[in-house]
Amino acid sequence: MLTLKEIRKTLGGQRVLNKISFSIGEGQRVALVGQNGVGKSTLLRIIAGLEDADRGEILLPNRVLKGYLPQEALATADETLGSYLRRMAGLEALEQEMKVLEGKLENPEAMEQYETLMGEYRRLGGYDFERRMQKVVEGLRLHTVGPERLVSELSGGERRKAALAGVLLRGVDLLLLDEPTNNLDLPALLWLEKYLVQSGATCLIASHDRSFLDHVVEKVIEIDWIKREAKMYTGNWSTYSEMKAHAFRRHKEEYRRQEEERERLTESKVQKKEWADRVWDRKVYDLDKMAAHFKKERASKKFHASAKAIEGREKRLRTVETPLERAPLMIDLGIPEESEAKDLLVQAEELRFGYPSGFSGGPVSFAIPFGSRIALLGDNGAGKTTLLKTLTGQLAPLGGTLTVGGLVKFGYLVQEHEELIRDEKIKVREFFKRRLKGFDHDELPKRFQDFQLPLTLLDTRLSQVSPGERVRMLVLLLVLQQVNVLVLDEPTNHLDLEAIEALEESTNAFPGTLLLVTHDRRFLENVRLDEHYLLQEGQLARLPGKDILEQTL
C-alpha cells in the first residue's frame, strides 16, 4: 500500500529526516513514534502531499484516497456541521458538478462525464453518507450538537471532533492521523479505537497515547532521535516498548563484552611487544654469539607476529557501535515551604460557573485542602475547563461563593497555553521574561538544556514553535514559577512519551495540591490520586471504588 524509499528532509539547516524507508501493507495499522522534534508531523505532511521531501520516493497505488488529520486541526467554517462534514467528505463539489451535467445528459460526452462522477460519488460513499455520518457523529459524541449547529459556535473540543469526523467520512484508503486522541473524551476515544480496527483502512498514526496504541496498532515505526532514521517493530505499543528496552540492554551488554575483549587484546598486544623488546635486549655471552643472536631474532619475530595478529583481531572486533542515549528528562516540581494551611484552602459554596450568555454549571459545593490530589472527569463540553478557569480566577463566578486562601499560587497549564497563543508574535525569551518576575534570566539557557529544548528556540517566535516543544516550555514555566496548586488540563496532549513519563514521576512527587483533567488512561492510572470527581450536566459527584473509568461511561 505505502512504501517510502530514503526520504530526507532538512529544515532550518538541520537534518530532520534521514533516509526514512519502510513499507506498510494494505489494511495495516501502524504507529509512528519518537521524541518531540524528530519529524513525525513533517513526515506525515510529506506523505499527505502537503510538503516536499528533499530527496527520496513515495510509492502508492493509483487513485489511493488519503485522509490527513493535522496535530492541531480544528474545524473552522461559517456553515452548519452537516454541510461541513459533507464538504470535507468531498461530496459537495461532486454534487454540484453532477447537477450541472444533469441538464445535458442527451450529450454523449456529458453523459460519459456524469457516469464518471457517479462512480467517484459511489466510491466516496455518497449514497450511504447520511447513515455513515450519523454513525460517526454519534460515536464521537457530536450528536448532541446537531447537524444544523454552526461550526463556529462549537467548543474547541467539539471542533476537533468535527475535524476528525470530516477525515473519517472521506472514505479514505490511507489514514494519516497526527495525535488523533488530543482533546477527545473517553467515550469518543474508545469508539475511535473500535472504528479504526474495523474500518479496514491502512493507518499511519502519530500518537503517544499508550493505551490507544495498545488497542489499535499492530506495528510501530520509531524515528530515532540521534540518527533520524526509521526502524519498524512488530506488535503494539507495549510489545514495542519491551522489544526496544530488551534490544538496548542487549546492545549495551554486547558493547561491554566487546570493549572488555578489546581491552584484553590491547593488554596482550602490549605484553607481546614488551616480551619482544626484552628478548632483543637480552645480554649475549661470548660462548656462541651467532646462535644466541639467531634465537633472539626468532623469538622477537614470533612475539611481534603474535602482536600483529592480535592487532588484526582487535580491528575486526570493532563492530558494535557505542550505544547512544539521551540524558533522561527530569522535572522537579518542588515548592517553597508553606505555612498556615487555612491560607492554602480552595472552597466553593453553591458555586455557579460558566458564561453569562452561554454555558453554565452548578451549583456545586466542595473544599480542596492543601495536598489534595483530585482528578476531574467528564465528557467534552461538560464544563471541566470552565470550572478550572473559575477556580483559578480566569472567569468570575456566576453565583455562590468561591474562597481562595491568600498563599495559594496556581500553576495552570491551559491558561499559559492560551496566553502563549495570544502572544505568538513575540519571541520565546521575551515570553519567559513577561511570565517570570524576579528570575535570573541568565539561567534560562541551562534550564532549556535540562528540558532538552534547543537553545535556538529562545530567539524563535512563538508561532514557529512546535506543539510538543510548546508544552515542554509551559511545563518548564510551571517549574520555574514554583506553584503550590498544580492545575493540569489535558497535560499529555502533544507531549512525547519521555516527557509524559517524566511528568508522571514529577507529579507523583509534587508536594502541593493537584487538580487533574485528562483522557489519557495510562497517565490517569500512573499518577497518584486521592479522589475522582465526575462533572456531568453541570453537577459534581464523587466517584467511589476502583473502576473509575467504567463509572464515567
C-alpha positions as CSV (number, residue, x, y, z in Angstrom):
1,M,0.0,0.0,0.0
2,L,2.6,2.6,1.1
3,T,6.4,2.4,0.5
4,L,8.9,5.1,1.4
5,K,12.4,5.0,0.0
6,E,15.2,7.0,1.7
7,I,13.1,10.1,2.4
8,R,15.3,13.0,3.5
9,K,14.3,16.4,4.8
10,T,16.2,19.4,6.2
11,L,14.6,22.3,8.0
12,G,16.4,25.4,9.0
13,G,19.8,23.9,8.1
14,Q,19.2,20.9,10.4
15,R,18.6,17.3,9.1
16,V,15.1,16.3,10.4
17,L,14.6,13.1,8.4
18,N,17.5,10.9,7.2
19,K,17.0,8.0,4.8
20,I,13.5,7.1,6.1
21,S,12.5,3.8,4.5
22,F,9.6,1.5,5.3
23,S,6.6,-0.3,3.8
24,I,3.1,-0.6,5.1
25,G,0.8,-3.3,3.7
26,E,-2.9,-2.7,2.8
27,G,-5.1,-2.6,5.9
28,Q,-2.3,-2.5,8.4
29,R,-2.5,-0.1,11.3
30,V,0.9,1.3,12.2
31,A,2.1,3.8,14.9
32,L,4.7,6.5,14.2
33,V,6.5,7.3,17.4
34,G,9.6,9.2,18.5
35,Q,10.6,12.1,20.7
36,N,9.2,15.6,20.0
37,G,11.1,17.2,17.2
38,V,12.2,14.1,15.3
39,G,10.0,14.9,12.3
40,K,6.8,12.8,12.7
41,S,4.5,15.6,11.7
42,T,6.8,16.6,8.9
43,L,6.8,13.0,7.6
44,L,3.0,12.8,7.7
45,R,2.7,16.1,5.8
46,I,5.2,14.8,3.1
47,I,3.1,11.6,2.7
48,A,-0.1,13.6,2.5
49,G,1.4,15.7,-0.3
50,L,1.4,18.9,1.6
51,E,5.2,19.2,1.8
52,D,8.1,18.1,-0.4
53,A,10.9,15.9,0.7
54,D,14.5,17.0,-0.2
55,R,15.2,13.5,-1.6
56,G,13.5,10.1,-1.7
57,E,10.5,8.4,-3.2
58,I,6.9,7.7,-2.0
59,L,5.2,4.8,-3.7
60,L,1.4,4.4,-3.6
61,P,-1.1,2.6,-5.8
62,N,-3.1,4.7,-8.3
63,R,-6.2,6.6,-7.1
64,V,-5.4,5.9,-3.4
65,L,-7.5,8.4,-1.4
66,K,-5.6,9.9,1.6
67,G,-7.2,11.4,4.7
68,Y,-4.9,13.6,6.8
69,L,-5.6,15.0,10.3
70,P,-3.0,17.6,11.4
71,Q,-1.9,17.7,15.0
72,E,-3.9,20.8,15.9
73,A,-6.7,20.6,13.4
74,L,-9.9,22.3,14.4
75,A,-12.9,22.6,12.1
76,T,-13.2,26.3,11.1
77,A,-16.2,27.1,8.9
78,D,-19.1,29.5,8.9
79,E,-21.5,26.7,8.0
80,T,-23.5,24.0,9.7
81,L,-21.9,20.9,11.0
82,G,-23.8,18.8,8.4
83,S,-22.6,20.9,5.5
84,Y,-19.1,21.0,6.8
85,L,-18.9,17.2,7.0
86,R,-20.4,16.7,3.5
87,R,-17.9,19.2,2.1
88,M,-15.0,17.5,3.9
89,A,-16.1,14.1,2.6
90,G,-15.7,15.5,-1.0
91,L,-19.3,15.2,-1.8
92,E,-20.4,18.8,-2.1
93,A,-18.2,19.6,-5.1
94,L,-19.2,16.4,-6.8
95,E,-22.9,17.0,-6.3
96,Q,-22.6,20.5,-7.8
97,E,-20.8,19.1,-10.9
98,M,-23.4,16.4,-11.3
99,K,-26.2,18.9,-11.0
100,V,-24.7,21.0,-13.8
101,L,-24.4,17.9,-16.1
102,E,-28.0,16.6,-15.4
103,G,-29.4,19.1,-17.9
104,K,-27.0,18.0,-20.6
105,L,-27.4,14.2,-20.5
106,E,-28.6,14.0,-24.1
107,N,-25.0,14.9,-25.0
108,P,-22.9,11.6,-25.1
109,E,-19.8,13.5,-23.8
110,A,-21.7,14.9,-20.9
111,M,-23.2,11.5,-20.2
112,E,-19.8,10.0,-20.0
113,Q,-18.6,12.7,-17.6
114,Y,-21.7,12.2,-15.5
115,E,-21.1,8.5,-15.2
116,T,-17.5,9.1,-14.2
117,L,-18.7,11.5,-11.5
118,M,-21.3,8.9,-10.3
119,G,-18.5,6.3,-10.0
120,E,-16.4,8.7,-7.9
121,Y,-19.5,9.7,-5.8
122,R,-20.2,6.0,-5.2
123,R,-16.5,5.4,-4.3
124,L,-16.7,8.2,-1.7
125,G,-19.8,6.6,-0.1
126,G,-22.1,9.4,-1.2
127,Y,-25.2,7.3,-1.5
128,D,-24.7,6.0,2.1
129,F,-23.4,9.2,3.5
130,E,-26.2,10.1,5.9
131,R,-26.1,6.7,7.6
132,R,-22.3,6.9,7.9
133,M,-22.4,10.5,9.1
134,Q,-24.8,9.6,11.8
135,K,-22.7,6.6,12.9
136,V,-19.5,8.8,13.2
137,V,-21.3,11.8,14.8
138,E,-22.8,9.5,17.4
139,G,-19.5,7.7,18.0
140,L,-17.7,10.9,18.6
141,R,-20.5,12.2,20.9
142,L,-21.3,15.1,18.5
143,H,-24.9,14.0,18.1
144,T,-25.9,16.3,21.0
145,V,-24.7,19.2,18.9
146,G,-27.0,18.6,15.9
147,P,-26.2,18.9,12.2
148,E,-27.8,22.3,11.9
149,R,-25.4,23.9,14.5
150,L,-22.9,26.3,13.1
151,V,-19.3,25.0,13.3
152,S,-18.2,28.5,14.5
153,E,-20.4,28.1,17.6
154,L,-18.8,24.8,18.7
155,S,-16.3,24.4,21.6
156,G,-12.7,23.7,20.9
157,G,-13.1,20.0,21.7
158,E,-16.2,19.8,19.5
159,R,-14.4,21.4,16.6
160,R,-11.5,19.0,17.0
161,K,-14.0,16.1,16.9
162,A,-15.7,17.7,13.8
163,A,-12.3,17.8,12.0
164,L,-11.7,14.2,12.8
165,A,-15.1,13.2,11.6
166,G,-14.5,15.0,8.4
167,V,-11.4,12.9,7.7
168,L,-13.1,9.6,8.7
169,L,-16.1,10.3,6.5
170,R,-14.0,10.8,3.3
171,G,-14.0,7.1,2.6
172,V,-10.2,7.1,2.6
173,D,-7.9,4.2,1.7
174,L,-5.0,5.6,3.8
175,L,-5.5,7.5,7.1
176,L,-2.7,9.8,8.2
177,L,-3.5,10.8,11.8
178,D,-1.4,13.2,13.8
179,E,-2.2,12.9,17.5
180,P,-5.9,12.0,16.9
181,T,-6.7,11.4,20.6
182,N,-5.9,15.0,21.6
183,N,-9.0,16.7,23.1
184,L,-11.1,13.5,22.8
185,D,-13.1,12.5,25.9
186,L,-13.1,8.8,26.9
187,P,-16.3,7.6,25.2
188,A,-15.2,9.2,21.9
189,L,-11.7,7.7,22.3
190,L,-13.0,4.2,22.9
191,W,-15.3,4.5,19.9
192,L,-12.3,5.7,17.7
193,E,-10.3,2.6,18.7
194,K,-13.1,0.3,17.5
195,Y,-13.7,2.3,14.4
196,L,-10.1,2.2,13.2
197,V,-9.8,-1.5,13.9
198,Q,-13.0,-2.3,12.0
199,S,-12.6,0.2,9.2
200,G,-10.1,-1.8,7.1
201,A,-8.3,1.4,6.1
202,T,-4.5,1.5,6.2
203,C,-3.5,3.7,9.1
204,L,-0.3,5.6,10.0
205,I,-0.9,7.2,13.4
206,A,1.5,9.6,15.2
207,S,0.5,9.3,18.9
208,H,1.9,8.9,22.4
209,D,-1.4,7.6,24.0
210,R,0.0,4.3,25.2
211,S,-3.4,2.7,25.9
212,F,-4.8,3.8,22.5
213,L,-1.8,2.4,20.6
214,D,-2.0,-0.9,22.5
215,H,-5.6,-1.3,21.4
216,V,-5.2,-0.1,17.8
217,V,-1.8,-0.7,16.1
218,E,-0.1,-3.9,15.0
219,K,3.3,-2.4,14.1
220,V,5.3,0.5,15.4
221,I,7.7,2.7,13.4
222,E,10.2,4.7,15.6
223,I,12.2,7.6,14.3
224,D,15.4,7.7,16.2
225,W,16.3,11.0,17.8
226,I,20.1,10.7,17.1
227,K,20.3,9.2,13.6
228,R,16.8,10.4,12.4
229,E,16.3,7.0,10.8
230,A,13.2,4.8,11.0
231,K,13.0,1.3,12.5
232,M,9.9,-0.9,12.4
233,Y,8.8,-3.2,15.2
234,T,6.1,-5.8,15.0
235,G,3.4,-5.6,17.7
236,N,1.5,-2.9,19.7
237,W,3.0,-0.2,21.9
238,S,3.7,-2.5,24.9
239,T,5.4,-5.1,22.7
240,Y,7.5,-2.4,21.0
241,S,8.5,-0.9,24.3
242,E,9.6,-4.2,25.7
243,M,11.4,-5.1,22.5
244,K,13.2,-1.8,22.4
245,A,14.3,-2.0,26.0
246,H,15.5,-5.6,25.5
247,A,17.4,-4.7,22.4
248,F,19.1,-1.7,24.1
249,R,20.1,-3.8,27.1
250,R,21.5,-6.5,24.7
251,H,23.3,-3.8,22.7
252,K,24.9,-2.4,25.9
253,E,25.9,-5.9,27.0
254,E,27.4,-6.7,23.6
255,Y,29.2,-3.4,23.6
256,R,30.5,-4.1,27.1
257,R,31.8,-7.6,26.2
258,Q,33.4,-6.1,23.0
259,E,35.2,-3.4,25.0
260,E,36.4,-5.9,27.6
261,E,37.7,-8.2,24.9
262,R,39.3,-5.2,23.1
263,E,41.0,-4.1,26.4
264,R,42.2,-7.7,26.9
265,L,43.7,-7.9,23.4
266,T,45.3,-4.5,23.8
267,E,47.0,-5.6,27.0
268,S,48.1,-8.8,25.4
269,K,49.5,-6.9,22.3
270,V,51.4,-4.6,24.5
271,Q,52.7,-7.5,26.5
272,K,53.9,-9.4,23.4
273,K,55.8,-6.3,22.2
274,E,57.4,-5.9,25.6
275,W,58.5,-9.5,25.5
276,A,59.9,-9.0,22.0
277,D,61.9,-6.0,23.3
278,R,63.2,-7.9,26.3
279,V,64.3,-10.8,24.2
280,W,66.2,-8.5,21.9
281,D,67.8,-6.6,24.8
282,R,68.9,-9.8,26.5
283,K,72.7,-10.0,27.0
284,V,74.6,-12.3,24.7
285,Y,77.6,-14.2,26.1
286,D,80.8,-14.9,24.0
287,L,80.3,-18.7,24.0
288,D,78.1,-18.8,20.9
289,K,77.1,-15.3,19.8
290,M,75.8,-16.4,16.4
291,A,73.4,-19.0,17.8
292,A,72.3,-16.6,20.5
293,H,71.5,-13.8,18.0
294,F,69.6,-16.3,15.9
295,K,67.4,-17.4,18.9
296,K,66.8,-13.8,19.9
297,E,65.8,-12.8,16.4
298,R,63.5,-15.8,16.1
299,A,61.8,-15.1,19.5
300,S,61.4,-11.4,18.7
301,K,59.8,-12.1,15.4
302,K,57.5,-14.6,17.0
303,F,56.3,-12.1,19.6
304,H,56.0,-9.3,17.0
305,A,54.0,-11.6,14.7
306,S,51.8,-12.5,17.7
307,A,51.2,-8.8,18.5
308,K,50.4,-8.1,14.8
309,A,47.9,-11.0,14.8
310,I,46.3,-9.5,17.9
311,E,46.1,-6.1,16.2
312,G,44.1,-7.8,13.3
313,R,41.7,-9.4,15.8
314,E,41.4,-6.1,17.6
315,K,40.4,-4.3,14.3
316,R,37.9,-6.9,13.4
317,L,36.4,-6.7,16.8
318,R,35.2,-3.1,16.4
319,T,31.7,-3.9,15.0
320,V,29.3,-3.0,17.9
321,E,28.6,0.7,17.8
322,T,28.7,2.7,21.1
323,P,25.1,2.7,22.4
324,L,23.8,6.2,22.3
325,E,21.0,7.5,24.6
326,R,19.8,11.0,25.7
327,A,20.2,12.0,29.3
328,P,16.8,11.3,31.0
329,L,14.4,14.3,31.3
330,M,14.0,15.3,34.9
331,I,11.1,17.6,36.0
332,D,11.3,19.0,39.6
333,L,8.0,20.5,40.7
334,G,9.2,21.3,44.2
335,I,7.6,24.2,46.0
336,P,8.8,26.6,48.7
337,E,7.9,25.8,52.3
338,E,4.4,27.0,53.2
339,S,2.6,27.7,56.4
340,E,-0.9,28.2,57.7
341,A,-3.0,25.5,56.0
342,K,-6.1,27.7,56.1
343,D,-4.4,30.1,53.6
344,L,-3.9,27.2,51.2
345,L,-7.5,26.2,51.0
346,V,-9.8,26.4,48.0
347,Q,-13.5,26.3,48.9
348,A,-16.7,26.7,47.0
349,E,-20.3,27.0,48.3
350,E,-23.2,26.8,45.9
351,L,-20.8,27.9,43.2
352,R,-22.3,28.6,39.7
353,F,-19.7,28.7,36.9
354,G,-19.8,29.5,33.2
355,Y,-20.5,32.4,30.9
356,P,-23.3,35.0,31.3
357,S,-24.7,34.3,27.8
358,G,-23.6,30.7,27.3
359,F,-22.8,27.5,29.1
360,S,-23.4,27.4,32.9
361,G,-23.0,24.8,35.5
362,G,-23.6,24.3,39.2
363,P,-24.4,25.0,41.9
364,V,-21.6,22.9,43.4
365,S,-20.0,22.9,46.8
366,F,-16.6,21.4,47.8
367,A,-13.4,22.1,49.7
368,I,-9.9,21.4,48.5
369,P,-7.4,21.3,51.4
370,F,-3.7,21.7,50.7
371,G,-2.1,18.5,49.5
372,S,-5.3,17.1,47.9
373,R,-4.8,15.1,44.7
374,I,-8.0,15.2,42.6
375,A,-9.0,14.1,39.1
376,L,-11.9,15.8,37.4
377,L,-13.6,13.6,34.8
378,G,-16.4,14.1,32.3
379,D,-17.3,14.3,28.6
380,N,-16.2,17.2,26.4
381,G,-18.5,20.1,26.9
382,A,-19.3,19.1,30.5
383,G,-17.6,22.2,31.8
384,K,-14.4,20.8,33.3
385,T,-12.1,23.6,31.8
386,T,-14.7,26.2,32.6
387,L,-14.8,25.1,36.3
388,L,-11.0,25.1,36.4
389,K,-10.9,28.6,34.9
390,T,-13.3,29.8,37.6
391,L,-11.3,28.3,40.4
392,T,-8.1,29.9,39.1
393,G,-9.6,33.3,38.7
394,Q,-9.8,33.3,34.9
395,L,-13.6,33.5,35.0
396,A,-15.8,35.3,37.5
397,P,-18.3,33.1,39.3
398,L,-21.9,33.4,38.1
399,G,-23.2,32.9,41.6
400,G,-22.4,31.4,45.0
401,T,-19.1,31.9,46.9
402,L,-15.5,31.0,46.0
403,T,-12.8,31.4,48.6
404,V,-9.2,31.0,47.8
405,G,-6.5,31.2,50.5
406,G,-4.0,34.0,50.4
407,L,-1.0,31.8,50.0
408,V,-2.5,29.8,47.1
409,K,-0.4,30.1,43.9
410,F,-2.0,28.4,40.9
411,G,0.0,26.9,38.1
412,Y,-2.5,26.5,35.3
413,L,-1.2,24.8,32.1
414,V,-4.2,25.7,29.9
415,Q,-4.1,29.4,31.0
416,E,-0.5,29.7,30.0
417,H,-1.1,27.8,26.7
418,E,-3.8,30.3,25.8
419,E,-1.6,33.2,26.7
420,L,1.2,31.7,24.6
421,I,-1.1,31.5,21.6
422,R,-2.3,35.1,22.1
423,D,1.4,36.3,22.2
424,E,2.5,34.1,19.3
425,K,4.3,37.0,17.5
426,I,6.8,37.6,20.3
427,K,10.0,35.5,20.8
428,V,10.3,32.8,23.4
429,R,12.8,34.6,25.5
430,E,10.5,37.6,25.8
431,F,7.6,35.3,26.7
432,F,9.5,33.9,29.7
433,K,10.6,37.4,30.8
434,R,7.0,38.5,30.9
435,R,5.9,35.5,32.9
436,L,8.8,35.3,35.4
437,K,9.4,38.2,37.7
438,G,12.5,38.2,39.9
439,F,14.0,35.2,37.9
440,D,17.7,35.4,36.8
441,H,17.1,35.0,33.1
442,D,20.8,34.3,32.5
443,E,19.8,30.8,33.8
444,L,17.2,30.2,31.1
445,P,19.6,28.6,28.6
446,K,20.7,26.0,31.2
447,R,17.0,25.3,32.1
448,F,16.2,24.8,28.4
449,Q,19.0,22.3,28.1
450,D,17.8,20.5,31.2
451,F,14.4,20.2,29.5
452,Q,16.0,19.0,26.3
453,L,14.8,22.1,24.4
454,P,17.1,23.5,21.7
455,L,18.7,26.8,22.6
456,T,17.7,28.2,19.2
457,L,14.1,28.3,20.5
458,L,15.0,31.2,22.7
459,D,15.2,33.5,19.7
460,T,12.3,31.9,17.9
461,R,8.8,33.4,17.5
462,L,6.1,31.5,19.5
463,S,4.2,31.0,16.2
464,Q,7.1,28.9,14.9
465,V,7.4,26.6,18.0
466,S,6.1,23.1,17.5
467,P,3.2,21.9,19.7
468,G,5.4,19.4,21.6
469,E,8.1,22.0,22.3
470,R,5.4,24.4,23.3
471,V,4.0,22.1,26.0
472,R,7.6,21.3,27.3
473,M,8.2,25.0,27.6
474,L,5.0,25.5,29.6
475,V,5.8,22.7,32.0
476,L,9.3,24.3,32.5
477,L,7.4,27.6,33.2
478,L,5.4,25.9,35.9
479,V,8.6,24.5,37.4
480,L,10.2,28.0,37.5
481,Q,7.1,29.6,38.9
482,Q,7.2,27.3,42.0
483,V,3.5,27.0,42.2
484,N,1.8,25.2,45.1
485,V,-1.5,24.2,43.3
486,L,-0.9,22.4,40.1
487,V,-3.8,22.6,37.6
488,L,-3.2,20.2,34.6
489,D,-5.9,20.2,31.9
490,E,-5.0,17.5,29.3
491,P,-1.3,17.8,30.1
492,T,-0.2,14.9,27.8
493,N,-1.6,16.5,24.6
494,H,1.4,17.0,22.2
495,L,4.0,15.5,24.7
496,D,6.2,12.6,23.7
497,L,6.5,9.5,25.9
498,E,9.7,10.6,27.6
499,A,8.1,13.9,28.7
500,I,4.9,12.1,29.7
501,E,6.7,9.6,31.9
502,A,8.9,12.4,33.4
503,L,5.7,14.4,34.1
504,E,4.1,11.3,35.8
505,E,7.1,11.0,38.1
506,S,7.3,14.7,39.0
507,T,3.5,14.9,39.5
508,N,3.6,11.9,41.9
509,A,6.5,13.7,43.8
510,F,4.8,17.1,43.8
511,P,4.1,18.0,47.5
512,G,1.4,20.5,46.8
513,T,-2.3,20.3,45.6
514,L,-3.1,18.6,42.3
515,L,-6.2,19.2,40.1
516,L,-6.0,16.9,37.0
517,V,-8.2,16.7,33.9
518,T,-7.0,14.0,31.4
519,H,-8.4,11.5,28.9
520,D,-5.0,9.6,28.9
521,R,-5.9,6.3,30.7
522,R,-2.3,5.3,31.3
523,F,-1.5,8.7,32.8
524,L,-4.6,8.5,35.0
525,E,-3.6,5.1,36.2
526,N,0.0,6.0,36.9
527,V,-0.5,9.3,38.7
528,R,-1.1,9.1,42.5
529,L,-4.6,10.4,43.2
530,D,-6.8,10.7,46.3
531,E,-10.2,11.4,44.8
532,H,-12.0,11.3,41.5
533,Y,-15.0,13.6,40.6
534,L,-17.3,13.4,37.7
535,L,-18.8,16.6,36.2
536,Q,-22.0,15.8,34.4
537,E,-24.9,18.1,33.4
538,G,-23.4,20.8,35.5
539,Q,-23.3,18.8,38.7
540,L,-20.2,17.4,40.5
541,A,-20.3,13.9,42.0
542,R,-17.5,12.0,43.8
543,L,-16.8,8.6,42.3
544,P,-16.3,5.8,44.8
545,G,-14.5,2.5,44.2
546,K,-11.7,1.4,41.9
547,D,-13.3,1.1,38.5
548,I,-13.3,4.8,38.0
549,L,-13.2,4.9,34.2
550,E,-16.1,2.5,33.9
551,Q,-18.2,4.8,36.1
552,T,-17.7,7.6,33.6
553,L,-19.1,5.8,30.6
